[in-house]
Amino acid sequence: MRIDRRSFLKVSAFGGGGVLLGLYAPKVNAQGRGGPQVLPDPHLFIRVAADGTVTIVAKNPELGQGVKNMLPMLIAEELDVDWKSVKVEQADFDTTKYNGQSAGGSTATPNNWTPMRQVGAAGRALFVTAAAQTWSVPESECATASGRVHHAASNRSLGYGELAAKVVSLPAPSLDSLKLKDPNDYKIIGHSTTGVAVQSIVTGKPIFAIDVTVPGMLFAAYEKCGVFGGKVASSNIEEIKKLPGVRHAFVVERPDITEPIIPGDPGLESGIAIVADNWWLAQSARKKLQVTWNEGPRANQSSEVFAQRADEMSKKSPQWTIRKDGDPDEAFKNAAKVVEGAYSYPFIAHAPLEPQGCTAHYKDGKLEIWTNSQIPGNGRRFASQLTGVAETDITMHMVRGGGGFGRRLNNDYVAEAAYIAKEVGVPVKLLWSREDDMAHDYYRPGGFQYLKGGVDASGKLVAWRNHFISYGDSERFVASGGMGPTEFPQRFIPNYALHASVQPLGIRTGALRAPSSNAFAFVIQQFIDELAHAAGKDPVQFRLELLSSGIVPTEPAPQAGRGGRGGGGPAGLNADRMKGVLNLVAEKSGWGKRTLPKGTAMGVAFHFSHMGHFAHVAEVKVDAANKVKINKIWVAADVGSHIINPRAADNICQGGVIDGLSELMDQEITVEKGRVVQTNYDKHKMVRLAQAPPEIEIHYLLNKDFSPTGLGEPALPPVLPAVANAIFGATGKRIRTLPLSKSGFSWA
């Protein structure tokens, strides 16, 4: 959210002599997720009670990424109150009060770094003015600390609560006049705070969406066809209605929505809803369903056919060219060494610990929803389209989510709950089973990359060609399935070509943590390692030389619909920053300076995504049976000038590493007869505690020239190629297919 000079602080009173402080923007033109947002009413963030209690509102959805701490920390820092005295309150979704209420893309930090500090600074300025007027002294003689205004010359002080009533009558300061704190004076930013919900989480308090309880609530289960888009042909639904505890059972036909929220996103699939007194009864009745499905043409698709078709396409001319610089074919003829490699990676499910679920209540033409959506605005629009209830008559309560990783960017479960609630007229909690969650996901797209690279006699990388085979139709990729014209190493190689071909796909796809980058890094950074090996150069030095090779001057804009991902330009990879983290991780890991035992090696990789520059080194041991043990992983990150909450930052980076290791070794979604095969954690495995690295050492390269950006996405991608490159160093085996378990590797 960008706040311009026309924005200002709006101040109003509330009960008990306190004050409400909020940033007010008469008009916001930015296109936010879920559509344009206009803020005609006060944008409230701070409550100061007469007794001095400070409550700060966290406006964004919280799914474990720590934003419920981070945003209030920014406000509290500039407000100049002690964090221990702050209470944090979760906002509802409300476009009349808040802008940018979404979670995804590691955007919370860059979008809110300045606006949230301005909110706090404006509040602090008002309390200074109130105190100065009370004492009849110049404001310049007043200072703040720990929620109090001090006048050193007279040794007087007043708490914010004592000044709250006076603040209400003061004119709001202009944002242009605000002076933000010198970073040297930060007492909250850059200091670790404990998550505001940690105590509730570890003691099992009902704070997640799955825990929501509403008086008179019934429970719903929803049966859908295993083949996406399948419809009910016949069922024994009349028998289901007679089962114990079943209140309602009915077929749902997917409505024809002329303006989908997201192209290709159905929102509500056809199926059968069963509503019962509790979820166990609903699920028990569901197991007795006998349904004949009209599966449609997607039932013929399979992962085996996808792979066969990709191999056939790789031998033909590409369907289109995304980017071409120089003449790669001519450069290959003159190269000293040429390397070719065929890489592939599978579909992956998000598999958050908390499956999808939503509670909804339709009454008197209005709808109330409790959700953990990452884009609640889209969920509200879906609910409005399905029920006919105006968006202004839909209340969206944002409840903590047990993980999201991109899955809750889609609101199909919200659509289902809203539709069922409208049909039954009482509060309904819809819960998906684990099998539902994995069988009806928006999967990370699989893909195939057929690479060819050449180095000259000096070991310089001079040519690179990629035939990228993904999924889509008519030169358009499926959601999160494309590669744009600025993906590294584009711009750093004089002779470069990125060609593309697509094949039809029947399952749904979407953004998984570090979308596209979670697969591309594995391919690109491994192939760079292959070329370094061919050139006879150290992998770190080879990368540093590549980053120093210069940038192609003409930079095409990403093409709409072709998977452009904004890899270049102002927010793109900065070669100097990437060299900085690469040098840092090499230094901290002792790269090239340590003698390792036989069967143990180190691998390196870097990747830029979501405005974050990351480099990883992995030390890995592989035994004769291809059992892999990770001894240690080093992480170096440049995400700008400040790490707002260091403890949370470390947790996010560690989580990204472990998440990436799960994707590397075992996770795979395959399709047979149009259906997903893996529907639980036994087939779509997570790294166990005993398999995780005993140490993940994290270092931050603070860069004062750049504002802070996010960590959740960019911390993940480099770990996959770093470990794979280490495995090559330990065994001499280059694995080009994910997951590694398909090549006979497993965790020790």
C-alpha positions in Angstrom: 0.0 0.0 0.0 1.5 3.3 -1.0 0.3 6.3 1.0 0.6 9.7 -0.8 0.8 13.2 0.6 -3.0 13.6 0.5 -3.5 10.9 3.0 -3.8 11.9 6.6 -4.5 10.7 10.1 -8.1 10.7 11.3 -8.7 10.9 15.0 -11.8 10.0 16.9 -12.9 9.3 20.4 -14.1 6.0 21.9 -15.6 5.0 25.2 -13.8 5.8 28.5 -11.9 8.9 27.2 -9.6 7.0 24.9 -8.6 7.8 21.3 -8.7 6.0 17.9 -5.9 6.7 15.5 -6.1 5.6 11.9 -4.5 6.4 8.5 -7.1 7.7 6.1 -6.8 7.6 2.4 -9.6 9.3 0.4 -8.9 7.2 -2.6 -6.7 4.3 -3.5 -6.2 3.6 -7.1 -4.0 0.5 -6.8 -5.4 -2.7 -8.1 -5.3 -5.0 -5.2 -5.9 -8.8 -5.0 -9.6 -9.3 -5.4 -10.1 -6.0 -7.3 -9.8 -2.3 -6.7 -10.2 -1.1 -3.2 -11.5 2.2 -2.1 -11.1 3.4 1.5 -13.8 6.0 2.3 -13.7 5.5 6.1 -11.0 5.8 8.7 -8.3 3.2 8.4 -8.0 2.3 12.1 -4.9 0.7 13.6 -4.3 2.1 17.1 -6.5 2.2 20.2 -5.2 4.0 23.2 -7.4 3.7 26.3 -7.6 6.2 29.1 -5.7 3.8 31.3 -2.8 3.8 28.8 -3.6 0.4 27.3 -2.4 0.3 23.7 -4.1 -2.1 21.2 -2.8 -2.3 17.7 -4.7 -3.9 14.8 -3.0 -6.4 12.5 -4.8 -6.1 9.2 -3.4 -9.0 7.1 -4.3 -12.7 7.3 -2.1 -14.7 9.6 -1.2 -18.3 8.5 2.0 -18.9 10.5 4.2 -16.4 8.6 4.3 -14.0 11.6 2.6 -11.0 10.0 0.4 -10.6 13.1 3.6 -9.6 15.0 5.4 -7.9 12.2 2.9 -5.2 11.2 2.1 -4.1 14.7 5.8 -4.0 15.5 6.3 -1.4 12.8 3.5 0.7 14.3 4.6 0.3 17.9 8.2 1.3 17.0 7.2 4.7 15.7 4.4 5.2 18.2 7.2 4.8 20.8 5.5 2.3 23.1 7.0 -0.8 24.8 6.1 -4.0 23.0 5.4 -5.7 26.3 2.5 -3.3 26.8 1.0 -3.8 23.4 -2.1 -5.9 22.7 -2.6 -7.2 19.1 -6.0 -7.6 17.6 -6.8 -9.3 14.3 -8.9 -7.2 11.9 -11.8 -8.5 10.0 -11.7 -8.2 6.2 -13.1 -4.7 5.4 -12.3 -2.7 2.3 -13.9 0.4 3.9 -11.2 0.4 6.5 -8.1 -1.5 5.3 -6.2 -1.9 2.1 -4.1 -4.8 0.9 -5.6 -7.5 3.2 -4.0 -10.5 1.6 -1.1 -12.9 2.2 1.1 -14.2 -0.5 4.2 -13.4 -2.5 6.2 -12.2 0.5 4.6 -8.8 0.0 3.6 -7.9 3.5 6.9 -6.4 4.4 7.7 -4.3 1.3 4.1 -3.1 1.0 3.8 -2.0 4.6 7.3 -1.0 5.7 6.6 2.7 5.2 2.8 3.0 5.7 2.7 1.2 9.0 5.6 3.3 10.4 3.8 6.4 9.3 0.7 5.3 11.2 2.8 5.0 14.4 4.7 8.2 13.8 1.5 10.2 13.2 0.2 8.9 16.5 3.4 9.8 18.3 3.2 13.3 16.9 -0.3 13.9 18.1 0.6 12.9 21.7 3.6 15.2 21.6 1.4 18.1 20.4 -1.2 17.3 23.2 1.5 17.3 25.9 3.2 20.5 24.6 -0.1 22.3 24.6 -0.9 21.1 28.1 2.4 22.4 29.4 2.5 25.5 27.1 6.0 24.5 25.9 7.4 24.1 22.4 7.0 20.7 20.9 10.7 20.6 20.1 11.4 20.4 23.8 9.3 17.2 24.2 10.4 13.7 23.7 8.7 10.3 23.9 9.6 6.9 25.4 7.6 3.9 26.5 4.2 5.4 25.9 4.9 8.7 27.7 5.8 12.3 26.6 8.6 13.9 28.6 9.6 17.5 29.1 13.2 17.3 30.4 13.5 21.0 31.3 10.6 20.8 33.8 11.0 17.2 34.7 7.4 16.5 33.7 5.8 13.6 31.9 2.4 12.4 30.8 1.3 9.0 29.7 -0.5 8.5 26.4 -3.6 7.5 28.2 -3.7 10.8 30.1 -3.4 12.7 26.9 -6.0 10.6 24.9 -8.9 12.9 25.5 -7.0 16.0 24.4 -5.7 14.2 21.3 -9.2 13.8 20.0 -9.6 17.6 19.5 -6.3 18.1 17.7 -5.9 18.6 13.9 -4.2 15.6 12.2 -0.6 16.0 11.1 0.3 15.8 7.5 2.3 12.7 6.5 4.8 15.0 4.8 5.6 16.6 8.1 6.3 13.3 9.9 9.8 12.5 10.9 10.4 8.8 11.2 12.9 7.4 13.7 16.6 7.1 13.1 17.2 3.3 12.8 19.8 3.7 15.5 17.0 4.5 17.9 14.9 1.4 17.1 13.8 -0.5 20.2 11.4 -3.0 18.6 12.4 -3.3 14.9 15.4 -5.5 14.7 14.7 -7.1 18.1 13.0 -10.5 18.5 9.5 -10.7 19.7 7.6 -13.9 20.6 4.6 -14.6 18.4 1.4 -13.1 19.9 -0.4 -16.5 19.6 2.4 -18.9 20.7 1.0 -19.4 24.2 -2.4 -20.2 22.7 -0.9 -22.5 20.1 1.2 -24.6 22.4 -1.7 -24.9 24.9 -4.2 -26.0 22.3 -6.5 -23.0 22.4 -9.2 -23.0 19.7 -7.7 -20.2 17.6 -7.6 -21.7 14.1 -10.3 -21.7 11.4 -10.8 -25.4 12.1 -11.7 -24.6 15.7 -14.5 -22.0 15.0 -17.7 -22.8 16.8 -21.0 -20.9 16.3 -24.2 -21.6 18.3 -26.6 -23.9 16.5 -23.9 -24.9 14.1 -24.1 -28.0 11.8 -21.2 -29.7 10.1 -20.8 -30.4 6.4 -18.8 -32.7 4.2 -18.6 -32.3 0.5 -18.1 -35.1 -2.0 -16.6 -34.2 -5.4 -15.5 -36.2 -8.4 -11.9 -37.3 -8.4 -11.6 -36.0 -12.0 -11.7 -32.3 -12.0 -15.0 -31.0 -13.5 -16.8 -34.3 -13.1 -20.6 -34.1 -12.4 -23.0 -36.3 -10.6 -24.9 -38.7 -12.9 -26.7 -40.7 -10.2 -26.5 -41.3 -6.5 -28.2 -42.9 -3.5 -28.8 -39.6 -1.9 -32.3 -40.4 -0.7 -30.8 -43.3 1.4 -28.2 -40.9 2.8 -30.8 -38.5 4.0 -32.2 -41.2 6.3 -28.9 -41.9 8.1 -28.5 -41.0 11.8 -27.7 -37.3 12.4 -28.0 -36.3 8.8 -30.1 -33.1 8.4 -29.5 -32.3 4.7 -28.1 -34.0 1.7 -28.3 -32.5 -1.8 -26.6 -32.4 -5.2 -24.8 -29.2 -6.1 -24.4 -28.2 -9.7 -21.6 -25.9 -10.5 -23.3 -22.6 -11.4 -22.3 -20.8 -14.6 -20.3 -17.8 -13.4 -19.7 -15.5 -16.4 -17.0 -13.4 -14.7 -14.8 -15.8 -12.7 -12.6 -14.3 -9.9 -9.6 -16.0 -11.4 -9.6 -17.3 -15.0 -10.0 -21.0 -14.9 -10.8 -21.1 -11.1 -14.3 -22.7 -10.8 -14.8 -21.5 -7.2 -17.5 -24.2 -6.7 -17.2 -27.6 -8.2 -20.2 -29.9 -8.7 -20.7 -32.5 -5.9 -22.9 -33.7 -3.1 -23.2 -31.9 0.2 -24.0 -33.8 3.4 -24.9 -31.7 6.5 -25.2 -33.4 9.9 -25.1 -32.8 13.6 -21.3 -33.4 13.8 -18.6 -33.9 11.3 -18.1 -37.6 12.1 -21.7 -38.3 11.3 -21.4 -36.3 8.0 -18.2 -38.2 7.1 -19.7 -41.6 8.0 -22.7 -40.9 5.8 -20.4 -39.7 3.0 -18.6 -43.1 3.1 -21.9 -44.8 2.3 -22.5 -42.6 -0.8 -22.8 -44.5 -4.1 -22.2 -42.1 -6.9 -21.9 -42.5 -10.6 -19.9 -39.7 -12.1 -19.9 -38.1 -15.6 -16.2 -37.7 -15.6 -15.7 -35.9 -18.9 -12.6 -36.0 -21.2 -10.1 -35.3 -18.4 -10.5 -38.9 -17.2 -8.1 -39.9 -20.0 -5.1 -38.0 -18.7 -2.1 -39.5 -16.8 1.4 -38.6 -15.7 2.8 -41.3 -17.8 1.2 -39.8 -20.9 2.4 -36.3 -19.9 6.0 -37.5 -19.7 5.8 -39.4 -23.1 4.3 -36.4 -24.8 6.9 -34.1 -23.4 9.7 -36.3 -24.7 8.1 -36.3 -28.1 7.7 -32.5 -28.0 11.3 -32.1 -27.1 12.3 -33.6 -30.4 10.2 -31.2 -32.4 10.3 -27.5 -33.0 9.1 -25.4 -30.1 5.7 -23.9 -30.3 7.0 -20.4 -29.6 10.0 -18.4 -28.4 9.9 -16.4 -25.2 13.3 -14.8 -25.6 16.4 -14.9 -27.8 19.7 -13.1 -27.5 22.5 -13.5 -29.9 22.9 -16.8 -31.8 23.1 -19.8 -29.5 23.4 -22.4 -32.3 26.4 -20.7 -33.8 27.9 -20.3 -30.3 27.6 -24.0 -29.6 29.6 -24.7 -32.8 32.5 -22.7 -31.5 32.2 -23.7 -27.8 35.1 -25.7 -26.3 32.6 -27.9 -24.4 28.9 -28.4 -24.8 26.6 -30.0 -22.1 23.1 -31.2 -22.5 20.6 -32.2 -19.8 16.9 -33.2 -19.6 15.4 -32.1 -16.3 11.9 -32.8 -15.0 9.9 -32.1 -11.8 6.5 -33.2 -10.7 3.2 -31.7 -9.6 3.2 -31.1 -5.8 0.4 -30.6 -3.3 0.5 -27.8 -0.8 -0.6 -30.1 2.0 -0.9 -27.6 4.9 -1.3 -29.1 8.3 -4.8 -27.7 8.6 -7.0 -28.9 5.7 -9.3 -26.5 4.0 -12.4 -25.5 5.9 -14.8 -22.6 6.4 -17.7 -21.7 8.6 -20.6 -19.7 7.2 -24.0 -18.4 8.4 -26.8 -17.1 6.1 -29.6 -15.2 7.9 -32.0 -12.5 6.8 -30.3 -11.9 3.5 -26.9 -11.5 5.0 -23.9 -13.8 5.2 -21.3 -14.1 7.9 -18.1 -16.1 7.1 -15.1 -17.3 9.2 -12.2 -18.1 7.0 -8.4 -18.5 6.8 -8.3 -17.4 3.2 -5.1 -15.7 1.9 -7.2 -13.5 -0.3 -10.5 -13.0 1.6 -11.6 -10.4 -0.9 -11.9 -13.1 -3.6 -13.7 -15.4 -1.2 -16.2 -12.7 -0.5 -16.8 -12.1 -4.2 -17.3 -15.9 -4.8 -19.8 -16.0 -1.9 -21.6 -13.0 -3.3 -21.9 -14.5 -6.8 -23.1 -17.9 -5.5 -25.6 -16.7 -3.0 -26.8 -13.4 -4.4 -25.9 -11.6 -1.2 -24.3 -8.2 -1.9 -20.7 -8.0 -0.9 -21.6 -5.2 1.5 -23.8 -7.6 3.3 -21.1 -10.2 3.8 -19.0 -10.1 6.9 -15.6 -11.8 6.6 -13.8 -12.8 9.9 -10.2 -13.5 9.3 -9.2 -16.5 11.5 -5.7 -17.8 11.9 -4.8 -20.5 9.4 -2.7 -23.6 10.0 -0.4 -23.0 7.0 -1.2 -21.8 3.5 1.8 -21.8 1.2 -0.4 -20.5 -1.6 -3.2 -23.0 -1.3 -5.5 -20.6 0.4 -5.0 -18.1 -2.4 -7.9 -20.0 -4.0 -11.3 -19.8 -2.3 -13.1 -23.0 -3.4 -13.7 -24.1 0.2 -15.2 -20.6 1.0 -17.5 -20.9 -2.0 -18.7 -24.3 -0.9 -19.4 -23.2 2.7 -21.3 -20.1 1.6 -23.4 -22.1 -0.9 -24.3 -24.8 1.6 -25.1 -22.2 4.4 -27.5 -20.4 2.0 -29.2 -23.7 1.2 -29.7 -24.8 4.9 -30.2 -21.5 6.6 -28.2 -22.2 9.7 -24.6 -21.9 10.6 -22.5 -24.6 8.9 -18.9 -25.6 9.3 -17.5 -27.2 6.2 -14.4 -29.3 6.8 -12.3 -31.2 4.3 -10.5 -34.4 5.1 -6.8 -34.8 4.4 -7.7 -36.8 1.4 -10.0 -34.1 0.1 -7.2 -31.6 0.6 -4.7 -33.5 -1.5 -7.1 -34.8 -4.1 -8.6 -31.4 -4.9 -5.6 -29.0 -4.6 -4.3 -26.3 -7.0 -1.0 -28.1 -7.5 2.4 -26.8 -8.2 2.8 -27.4 -11.9 5.2 -30.1 -13.1 7.4 -29.4 -16.1 10.2 -30.4 -18.3 13.3 -28.5 -19.4 15.6 -29.6 -22.1 18.9 -27.7 -21.7 22.0 -27.2 -23.7 24.9 -25.0 -22.6 28.4 -24.2 -23.9 31.6 -22.9 -22.4 34.6 -21.4 -24.3 38.2 -22.4 -23.9 38.6 -20.0 -20.9 35.7 -21.6 -19.1 33.2 -18.8 -19.7 29.6 -19.6 -20.3 28.8 -18.4 -23.8 25.6 -20.1 -24.8 22.4 -21.5 -23.3 19.3 -22.9 -24.8 16.2 -24.1 -23.0 13.2 -25.9 -24.5 10.8 -25.4 -21.7 7.8 -27.8 -21.8 4.9 -27.0 -19.5 1.1 -27.2 -19.6 -1.4 -24.9 -21.1 -3.0 -24.0 -24.4 -2.2 -21.9 -27.4 0.9 -20.2 -26.1 -0.6 -19.7 -22.7 0.7 -21.4 -19.6 -1.5 -22.8 -16.8 -1.5 -20.9 -13.5 2.1 -20.7 -12.1 3.3 -22.9 -14.9 5.2 -20.4 -17.0 8.7 -19.0 -17.3 9.2 -15.3 -18.3 11.8 -13.5 -20.4 13.9 -12.4 -17.4 14.5 -15.6 -15.4 18.2 -16.1 -14.5 20.5 -16.7 -16.3 18.8 -14.6 -19.0 20.6 -11.3 -19.5 23.9 -12.7 -18.3 24.7 -14.9 -21.3 25.3 -13.3 -24.7 23.8 -16.2 -26.7 20.6 -17.3 -25.1 17.3 -18.8 -26.2 14.2 -19.7 -24.2 11.7 -21.7 -26.3 8.4 -23.1 -25.0 5.8 -25.7 -25.7 2.7 -26.7 -23.8 0.4 -29.7 -23.5 -3.2 -29.8 -22.2 -3.8 -30.4 -18.5 -6.9 -31.5 -16.7 -6.0 -30.9 -13.0 -5.9 -27.5 -11.4 -2.6 -25.6 -10.7 -1.7 -22.7 -8.6 1.0 -20.9 -6.7 3.1 -23.0 -4.2 5.6 -21.3 -1.9 8.1 -19.5 -4.1 5.9 -20.2 -7.2 7.9 -21.5 -10.2 11.2 -20.7 -8.4 10.8 -23.8 -6.3 11.3 -25.9 -9.4 13.3 -23.5 -11.7 16.1 -23.2 -9.1 16.6 -26.9 -9.0 17.0 -27.0 -12.8 19.0 -23.8 -13.4 21.4 -24.1 -10.5 22.2 -27.7 -11.2 22.8 -27.1 -14.9 25.1 -24.3 -13.9 27.0 -26.8 -11.8 27.2 -29.1 -14.7 28.7 -26.4 -16.8 31.2 -25.4 -14.1 32.3 -29.0 -13.9 32.7 -29.1 -17.7 34.7 -25.9 -17.5 36.9 -27.3 -14.7 36.1 -24.4 -12.4 35.1 -24.1 -8.8 31.2 -23.8 -8.7 31.3 -20.6 -6.5 33.9 -18.9 -8.7 32.0 -20.0 -11.9 28.8 -18.3 -10.5 30.6 -15.2 -9.5 32.1 -14.8 -13.0 28.7 -15.4 -14.5 27.1 -12.7 -12.3 29.9 -10.3 -13.4 29.4 -11.0 -17.1 27.2 -8.0 -17.8 23.6 -7.6 -18.7 22.0 -7.7 -22.2 21.0 -4.0 -22.7 17.6 -4.6 -24.3 15.1 -5.9 -21.7 11.7 -7.0 -23.0 8.7 -6.7 -20.8 7.1 -9.9 -19.5 4.3 -11.0 -21.9 0.8 -11.3 -20.6 -0.5 -14.8 -20.3 2.9 -16.3 -21.1 4.2 -16.7 -17.5 6.1 -13.4 -17.3 7.3 -13.2 -13.7 9.0 -9.9 -13.4 12.6 -11.2 -13.2 14.3 -8.0 -14.4 14.0 -4.3 -13.9 13.9 -2.4 -10.6 12.6 -5.3 -8.5 14.7 -7.9 -10.4 17.9 -9.7 -9.6 20.7 -7.4 -8.6 24.1 -9.0 -9.6 26.0 -7.1 -6.9 23.6 -8.2 -4.1 23.6 -11.8 -5.3 27.4 -11.8 -5.4 27.3 -10.4 -1.8 25.2 -13.3 -0.5 27.2 -15.9 -2.5 30.5 -14.6 -1.1 29.0 -14.5 2.4 27.7 -18.1 2.3 31.0 -19.3 0.9 32.9 -17.5 3.7 30.6 -18.8 6.5 30.6 -22.4 5.3 34.4 -22.5 4.8 33.9 -23.3 1.1 37.0 -24.7 -0.5 38.9 -24.6 2.8 37.8 -27.7 4.6 38.8 -31.3 4.0 35.8 -33.6 4.0 35.7 -37.4 4.4 35.0 -39.7 1.5 31.3 -39.7 0.7 30.8 -36.2 2.0 30.7 -33.1 -0.1 29.4 -29.5 -0.2 27.0 -28.0 -2.8 26.2 -24.4 -3.5 23.3 -22.6 -5.2 21.6 -19.2 -5.3 18.3 -17.9 -6.5 16.4 -14.6 -6.7 12.7 -14.6 -6.1 10.1 -12.2 -4.6 12.7 -9.5 -4.2 15.0 -11.7 -2.0 18.6 -12.7 -2.9 19.5 -16.0 -1.3 22.5 -18.4 -1.5 22.7 -21.7 0.3 25.5 -24.2 0.9 24.7 -27.8 1.9 27.1 -30.3 3.4 25.9 -33.8 2.6 27.0 -37.4 3.3 25.8 -40.2 1.0 26.5 -43.8 1.8 26.9 -46.8 -0.5 23.1 -47.5 -0.4 22.3 -43.9 -1.5 21.2 -42.9 2.0 21.5 -39.2 2.3 22.3 -37.4 5.5 22.5 -33.6 5.6 25.2 -32.5 8.1 24.5 -28.8 7.9 23.1 -26.0 5.7 24.3 -22.4 5.5 21.9 -19.7 4.3 22.9 -16.2 3.3 20.1 -13.6 2.6 19.9 -10.1 1.4 16.3 -8.8 2.0 17.2 -5.2 2.5 18.1 -2.8 5.3 16.4 -4.4 8.3 15.4 -7.8 9.7 12.3 -6.7 11.6 11.8 -9.7 13.8 15.1 -11.8 13.9 13.7 -14.8 15.7 10.7 -15.0 13.3 13.0 -14.4 10.3 15.2 -17.4 11.4 12.1 -19.5 11.8 10.9 -18.6 8.3 14.2 -19.4 6.7 14.6 -22.7 8.6 11.0 -23.6 7.5 11.8 -22.7 3.9 14.8 -25.0 4.0 13.0 -27.9 5.5 10.0 -27.4 3.2 12.4 -27.5 0.2 14.0 -30.7 1.4 10.5 -32.4 1.5 10.0 -31.3 -2.1 13.5 -32.5 -3.1 13.3 -36.1 -1.8 9.8 -37.4 -1.6 7.0 -35.2 -2.7 5.2 -36.0 -6.0 1.6 -35.9 -7.3 0.9 -38.2 -10.1 -2.3 -38.6 -12.2 -4.0 -41.8 -13.4 -7.2 -41.8 -15.3 -7.6 -38.1 -14.5 -7.4 -38.7 -10.7 -4.6 -37.8 -8.3 -3.0 -40.9 -6.8 -1.3 -39.5 -3.6 -4.0 -38.4 -1.1 -2.2 -38.4 2.2 1.2 -37.9 3.9 2.2 -41.5 3.6 2.6 -41.0 -0.2 3.4 -37.3 -0.2 6.0 -37.2 2.5 7.3 -34.5 4.8 10.8 -34.5 6.2 10.9 -36.1 9.6 12.7 -34.5 12.6 15.4 -37.1 12.5 16.0 -36.4 8.8 16.2 -32.6 9.1 19.7 -31.0 9.2 20.9 -30.8 12.8 21.9 -27.2 12.1 20.7 -24.5 9.7 23.0 -21.5 10.1 21.5 -18.2 8.8 23.3 -15.0 8.0 21.7 -11.7 6.8 23.6 -9.2 4.6 21.9 -6.0 5.6 21.8 -3.5 2.7 21.0 0.0 3.8 20.3 1.1 0.2 17.2 -1.1 -0.1 14.0 -1.2 2.0 13.1 -4.5 3.7 11.4 -7.3 1.7 10.0 -10.6 2.6 11.5 -14.0 3.5 8.8 -16.6 3.2 9.2 -17.3 -0.5 12.8 -16.7 -1.4 14.3 -18.8 1.5 13.2 -22.0 -0.1 14.4 -22.4 -3.8 18.2 -22.6 -3.4 18.2 -25.6 -1.0 17.0 -28.1 -3.6 20.0 -27.6 -6.0 22.4 -27.0 -3.2 21.7 -30.5 -1.8 21.5 -32.1 -5.3 24.9 -30.5 -6.2 26.4 -31.8 -2.9 25.1 -35.3 -3.8 26.9 -35.1 -7.1 30.1 -34.1 -5.3 29.8 -37.0 -3.0 28.7 -39.7 -5.5 29.4 -38.4 -9.0 25.8 -39.0 -9.8 23.8 -36.1 -11.4 20.1 -36.4 -10.6 17.9 -34.4 -13.1 14.5 -35.7 -12.0 12.5 -34.8 -8.9 11.8 -36.2 -6.4 15.2 -37.8 -5.7 13.5 -41.0 -4.4 12.6 -41.9 -8.0 16.4 -42.2 -8.6 16.9 -44.5 -5.6 17.9 -42.0 -3.0 16.4 -41.7 0.5 17.1 -40.1 3.8 19.5 -41.8 6.1 
